[in-house]
Amino acid sequence: MGDLKQLAQMIPGMGRVNMKDAKIDEKAIKRNEAIIQSMTKEERQNPKVLNYSRRKRIAQGSGTTVQDVNVLIKQFEQTKDMMKRIGKTKRLPF
């Protein structure tokens, strides 16, 4: 995909952000990618179905821990909620 900093510059609104000082943890990105690839299509579409045994299977399949899977799911939920809030405030009245 190329350099993540260059990729981030393509995101609308991110062009104004100075990405020179940004520190991107490539290991964390690869770990998260492995976790997501270890999920079934259903689990990726609906993370609410992830009970302990599924999280354990995903962790084993991705070479990570259940805690890593939990952190990724929590980050996903927080990002989803934040995007909903941003979407509500950005609406233009027409």
C-alpha positions as CSV (number, residue, x, y, z in Angstrom):
1,M,0.0,0.0,0.0
2,G,2.9,2.3,0.4
3,D,3.9,4.7,3.2
4,L,1.1,5.1,5.7
5,K,1.8,8.8,6.2
6,Q,1.3,9.4,2.4
7,L,-1.9,7.3,2.6
8,A,-3.2,9.3,5.5
9,Q,-2.6,12.5,3.5
10,M,-5.2,11.3,1.0
11,I,-7.9,11.1,3.7
12,P,-10.3,14.1,3.4
13,G,-9.3,16.7,6.0
14,M,-6.0,15.1,6.8
15,G,-4.1,17.1,4.2
16,R,-3.9,20.0,6.6
17,V,-2.4,17.8,9.4
18,N,1.4,17.7,9.7
19,M,2.2,14.0,9.4
20,K,6.0,14.5,9.7
21,D,5.9,14.2,13.5
22,A,3.3,11.4,13.5
23,K,4.6,8.1,14.7
24,I,2.9,5.1,13.2
25,D,3.5,1.7,14.8
26,E,3.9,-0.7,11.8
27,K,4.0,-3.7,14.2
28,A,0.6,-2.8,15.6
29,I,-0.9,-2.4,12.2
30,K,0.4,-5.8,11.1
31,R,-0.9,-7.4,14.4
32,N,-4.3,-5.8,13.8
33,E,-4.3,-7.0,10.2
34,A,-3.5,-10.6,11.4
35,I,-6.4,-10.4,13.9
36,I,-8.9,-9.2,11.3
37,Q,-7.7,-11.8,8.8
38,S,-8.3,-14.5,11.4
39,M,-12.0,-13.5,11.7
40,T,-14.8,-15.0,9.7
41,K,-16.8,-12.8,7.4
42,E,-19.7,-12.8,9.9
43,E,-17.3,-11.8,12.7
44,R,-15.9,-8.9,10.7
45,Q,-19.4,-7.7,9.8
46,N,-20.9,-8.1,13.3
47,P,-18.3,-8.0,16.1
48,K,-21.1,-8.4,18.7
49,V,-21.0,-12.2,18.0
50,L,-17.5,-12.4,19.4
51,N,-17.8,-14.5,22.6
52,Y,-14.8,-15.7,24.5
53,S,-14.3,-18.9,22.5
54,R,-14.3,-17.0,19.2
55,R,-11.9,-14.4,20.5
56,K,-9.6,-17.2,21.7
57,R,-9.7,-18.9,18.3
58,I,-8.9,-15.5,16.6
59,A,-6.0,-14.9,19.0
60,Q,-4.6,-18.4,18.3
61,G,-5.0,-17.9,14.5
62,S,-3.3,-14.6,14.5
63,G,-0.5,-15.4,16.9
64,T,-1.7,-12.8,19.4
65,T,-3.4,-12.8,22.8
66,V,-7.1,-12.5,23.6
67,Q,-6.2,-9.2,25.2
68,D,-4.9,-7.9,21.8
69,V,-8.2,-9.0,20.2
70,N,-10.2,-7.2,22.9
71,V,-8.2,-4.0,22.5
72,L,-8.8,-4.0,18.7
73,I,-12.5,-4.6,19.2
74,K,-12.7,-1.8,21.8
75,Q,-10.8,0.6,19.5
76,F,-13.2,-0.3,16.6
77,E,-16.3,0.4,18.7
78,Q,-14.9,3.7,20.0
79,T,-14.0,4.8,16.5
80,K,-17.4,3.8,15.2
81,D,-19.1,5.9,17.9
82,M,-16.8,8.8,17.2
83,M,-17.6,8.7,13.5
84,K,-21.3,8.7,14.3
85,R,-20.9,11.8,16.4
86,I,-18.9,13.5,13.8
87,G,-21.4,12.6,11.1
88,K,-24.2,14.2,13.1
89,T,-22.4,17.5,13.7
90,K,-21.2,17.9,10.0
91,R,-24.7,17.8,8.5
92,L,-25.6,20.9,6.5
93,P,-29.2,22.2,6.9
94,F,-30.9,22.3,3.5
